[in-house]
């Protein structure tokens, strides 16, 4: 069980880092719920999906997902960064504020709740979990059922994501208007780290 928990923590660390970026824009109960559901569902579901589609398909997908995940996170981070730079421009003070994926800002940015920000949150959750497709085949070596393993990975991922949100909110309060810049740069950095193989 300790080995399974260690694997779950290793798989969830990228979610922790991404949640810090999301938390920079502010955290409320709805943000916690949405991030917990999205990250937990993807992290728990991908190992099961990998087991269902079979080793011959899941293993190559798990390997290729590193580049897909990196590209998606860099793209989302670039979008957030570009919005943050625009918002810091005095000429754009009247424009809607940056909506970091899943943050409260998306509901105060002059657009309907869930538009854009929720899609980017789901995209980030997918990007961070695609490499877990092959994890389902490793669960047997930890003497745990696939269901127990998936639930453990999902629960640890949710706990790490919620901790990341709180840390991000504290950092964002200190960063002030530059929180959007930090969020975008952090998402890009996570994408680069995944591409380099430093983060799973």
N, C-alpha and C positions, 0 to 999 in steps of 0.2 A: 504493500500500500504506500509506503514511503517513496518507493521508486516512481509509482504512478503520480503521486503528488509533485515530485520533483519535475517530472515531464510536464505536468499541467502548468506549473509555475513557469517553466522555460517557454512553453507555447504561449502563455498569457502575457509575457513581458512586453511584446510589441503592442498589445492592446493597452497595457498600462501607459506606455509612452504616447500612444495616439490619444488616449483619454485625457492626458495632461494637456495636450494641444487643444482638445475640445473644451476643457474646463477653463482655459484662459479667457474665454469670452463670457464666462459666468455660468453658474450652475443653479438649477432649481429642481424641484421634485420631478417635473416632467422630463427634464434632461436626464436625470439619474435613471428614470424608468426606461426611457427609450434606448439609452446607451446600454443599460443592463440587458434589455431584451435582445437588441440587435447583436451585440457582441457575444452574449451567452448562447443565443440560438445558432449563430454561425460556428462558434468554437465547438459546441456540443454536436452539431449536426454533421459537420464535415467528416469526422472520423467514421461515423456510421455510413455516410454516403460513399466514402472510399471503400468500405467493406462491401457494400452492396454492388458497386460497379466492377469490383474485382481488381486484383493486384496488378494485372497487366495493363490496365487502363489508368488506375489511380497513381501508380508510381511515376510514370512519365509526366502526368499532369501535376503531381506534387513538385517535381523538379522544375518544370517549366513555370510553375506558378510564382516562383521567386521573382522572375522578370516581370510577370504580369502584375503582381502585388506592388513591386517597386514602381512600375510605370503609373499605376492608378494612384498610389499615394503621392507621388511627385506631382501628378496632374492636379489632384485635389489641393495639395499644399500650394501649388503655384497659383491656383484660382483664389484661394484665401489670401495669399500674399499680395496678389495684384489688387484685390478689393481693399485690403488694409492700406496699401500705398495710396490708392485713390482717396480713401477716407481721410488720410492725413493731409491731403492737398487742400489748402484753404479755399480753392475755387470750387471744391466739390462738397462743401459743408452741408448743402441742402439735399444731397443724395442719400439714399438708404445706407445704413451701416452694414458692415460685413456680417454675413451670416455663417459663422463657423459651423460645420456639420453637427447637428444635434443640439446646438446651444440655444439659450433663451433669446439671443439676439435675432434669430431667424423669425421670431414672432413679433419683433418690434422694428423690422426692417422694411415695412411698407409692403409686405407680401403675405399671402395666406399662410397659416401655420402648416408646416410640413412641406412647403414647396421649396425645392432646391436643397435646403439644409438636410432634410430627412433623406433625400435621395443620395446626397453625398455621404451621410452617415452610413447608409446601407452599403454604398460602394466601398467605403473604408472598411466596414466589417467584413465584407466579402474578400477584399484584397488581403486582409490580415489573416484570414482563415483558410484560404485555398490550399496552402501548403499542408494543412492538417488532413488532406485526403488520405495520405499514406499512413497516418497515425493509427488508423483502425487496425492495421495489420500488426502493429507493435503491442496492442493492448493485451493480447494473449500471453505475452511474455511477462506481464505484471500480475498474472494470476487473478485477473479481474474480468468480469463479463464486459462485452462491448457497451451495454447500457450503463453499467457502473462507471466504466472508464469515460464514456462520453459525458455523463452527468458530472463527474469529478472535474474533467477539463472545463466544462461549461461553468460550473460553480466557481472554480478558481479564477477563470477569466473574468467573470462578473465582479468578483471581489477586487481583483487587481484594477479593473476598469473604473470601479467606483472610487477606489483609493486614488487613482490617477486624476479623476475629475476633481476631487477635493484639493489635491495638490495644485492642479492647474488653476482652480479658482483663487487660491491664495496668491499664487504667482501673478495671475491676471490682475488682481486688485492692486498689486504693487506696480505692475507695468503700465496701468492706465490705458491711454489711447494706443500704446504700442503693443497691446496684447494680441491684436490681430496679426501684426508682423511676426511676433514670436510663434504664434500658432502655425502660420504658414511655413515658417522656417523649420519648425520642429517636425511637421508632417513630411516636408521635403527631406529632412535629415533621416527620418525613419525609413523613407523609401530608398535613399542612397545606402543606408546600412543594410537593408534587406538585399539590395542588389549585390552588395559586397560580400554577403554571407555572414555578416557580423550579428544579424538579428534574424530570427525565424518568424 
